[in-house]
């Protein structure tokens, strides 16, 4: 199934984190097309990508002010049926999740995407986790988290896989100001995310989950980049 899937990864200003993410995906990187977009345009991060994914391609596009436009540009370069969306600060602990995820998308038409983030990597309480739904099909099952929140879990930019036609039918992501607006739109259209248990990846960056957001500090991010570079 990996030949029918393109890994689309957003990169920039985090060469160390990118190297760690790509290393954790090393067992499947060469089995699928890989396209990256560096909307910061720093050469060091692009160099790491080129060294670790020699068959990959970087889309030349700079749009730090609109991440969703960068995603639209990235996805417009995909020619496969499925998009494996990823960012440069995630750590994968296994590689056997692509086929199972595609089976879920094929069997359950109301699933917008299959998220790879382990649900234990969120800051859920045990009471919240008791509200999740376990959905079972033909030798496959997945978890729904949408009962936990009235806006999230319709879609997320955490690592996931979805059909390219979903993005096309929506009319691209740049029409939405924020990530939760994409989620809210899809939930209004009776769609939800599916989660694998256990999930194959955890967040490896400084930012926290959407369940417990903190203010994003550009200054802190740049200082970290400069410190790692020195």
SVG drawing of the C-alpha trace seen along z (x, -y; Angstrom):
<svg xmlns="http://www.w3.org/2000/svg" viewBox="-23 -36 52 46">
<polyline fill="none" stroke="black" stroke-width="0.4" points="0.0,0.0 2.9,-2.4 3.3,-2.8 -0.1,-4.4 0.9,-6.8 3.0,-9.9 4.7,-11.1 4.2,-14.9 6.3,-16.5 6.5,-20.1 10.1,-21.2 12.0,-24.3 14.3,-25.6 14.5,-22.3 17.2,-20.2 17.9,-18.1 14.2,-17.3 13.8,-16.5 16.7,-14.1 15.2,-12.3 11.8,-12.1 13.2,-10.8 15.4,-8.3 12.3,-6.9 10.7,-6.4 13.7,-5.0 12.3,-1.6 9.5,-2.9 11.0,-6.1 12.3,-4.4 9.0,-2.6 7.0,-5.6 7.4,-9.1 8.4,-11.8 7.7,-15.5 8.7,-18.2 8.0,-21.9 10.4,-24.2 8.3,-27.4 11.2,-29.0 13.7,-28.3 16.7,-27.5 19.4,-25.6 20.5,-23.5 17.1,-21.8 16.8,-21.2 20.3,-19.7 19.3,-17.2 16.3,-16.2 18.3,-15.8 20.9,-13.6 18.4,-11.3 15.8,-11.1 17.9,-11.3 14.8,-10.3 12.7,-13.0 11.8,-16.4 11.5,-19.8 8.8,-22.1 10.2,-25.6 7.8,-27.8 8.0,-30.5 4.9,-31.4 5.6,-31.7 2.5,-33.8 0.1,-31.2 0.8,-27.5 -2.4,-26.3 -1.3,-27.8 2.0,-26.0 0.1,-22.7 -2.0,-23.4 1.1,-23.8 2.6,-20.6 -0.5,-18.5 -0.9,-19.9 2.4,-18.0 0.9,-14.6 -0.1,-12.1 -0.9,-9.2 -4.4,-8.4 -3.3,-8.7 -1.4,-11.5 0.7,-10.6 0.9,-14.0 3.8,-14.5 5.7,-17.3 9.4,-17.4 9.0,-16.9 7.4,-13.4 8.9,-10.1 7.6,-6.9 8.2,-3.6 6.9,-1.2 6.3,-1.0 3.3,1.4 0.6,-1.2 0.1,-2.3 -1.8,0.8 -4.1,1.0 -4.9,-2.7 -5.8,-2.5 -8.1,0.5 -9.9,-1.8 -10.3,-4.5 -11.7,-2.0 -14.2,-0.4 -15.4,-3.5 -16.4,-6.3 -17.1,-8.7 -13.5,-8.6 -11.7,-11.7 -8.3,-10.5 -6.4,-8.0 -4.2,-9.7 -0.9,-8.1 -0.6,-9.9 -0.8,-7.6 -3.8,-8.7 -1.7,-8.3 0.5,-11.1 -2.4,-13.6 -3.0,-15.0 -6.3,-13.1 -7.5,-12.1 -8.7,-8.5 -12.2,-9.9 -11.9,-11.5 -10.4,-8.3 -13.4,-6.4 -15.5,-8.6 -13.7,-7.3 -15.5,-5.0 -14.1,-1.7 -15.3,-1.0 -14.9,2.5 -15.2,3.7 -14.0,6.6 -10.9,7.6 -10.0,4.0 -10.9,1.5 -10.2,-2.0 -10.8,-4.6 -12.9,-7.8 -12.1,-10.8 -14.7,-13.2 -17.0,-12.6 -14.4,-14.3 -14.7,-17.7 -17.3,-19.5 -14.8,-20.9 -11.7,-18.8 -11.1,-15.3 -12.7,-15.9 -9.3,-16.5 -5.8,-17.3 -2.4,-18.2 -0.8,-15.7 0.7,-12.9 -2.1,-11.1 -3.2,-9.5 -6.1,-10.6 -7.3,-10.5 -6.1,-13.3 -9.7,-13.6 -10.8,-14.8 -8.5,-17.8 -9.8,-18.4 -13.4,-18.1 -13.0,-20.5 -11.6,-23.1 -8.1,-23.2 -7.1,-24.1 -6.1,-27.8 -9.8,-28.8 -9.6,-27.9 -7.9,-30.3 -7.1,-27.8 -6.7,-24.0 -9.7,-23.6 -11.8,-25.2 -11.0,-22.3 -12.0,-19.9 -15.2,-21.8 -16.1,-21.8 -15.6,-18.0 -17.5,-17.3 -20.4,-19.3 -20.3,-17.0 -20.5,-13.9 -16.9,-13.0 -14.4,-12.1 -10.8,-11.0 -9.8,-7.4 -7.0,-6.7 -5.0,-3.5 -4.3,-1.9 -1.5,-1.8 -0.6,-4.8 2.7,-4.6 4.1,-8.0 4.4,-10.6 5.2,-14.3 8.9,-15.1 8.8,-18.9 8.3,-21.7 4.7,-22.5 2.0,-20.8 -1.1,-19.0 -4.2,-20.7 -5.9,-19.5 -3.7,-21.8 -2.5,-24.6 0.2,-27.1 1.2,-30.4 3.5,-29.8 6.8,-31.7 8.6,-32.6 11.5,-34.0 11.9,-30.8 11.8,-28.7 14.5,-30.9 16.7,-30.9 16.5,-27.1 17.4,-26.9 20.5,-29.2 21.5,-27.2 21.4,-23.9 23.3,-25.4 26.2,-26.7"/>
</svg>
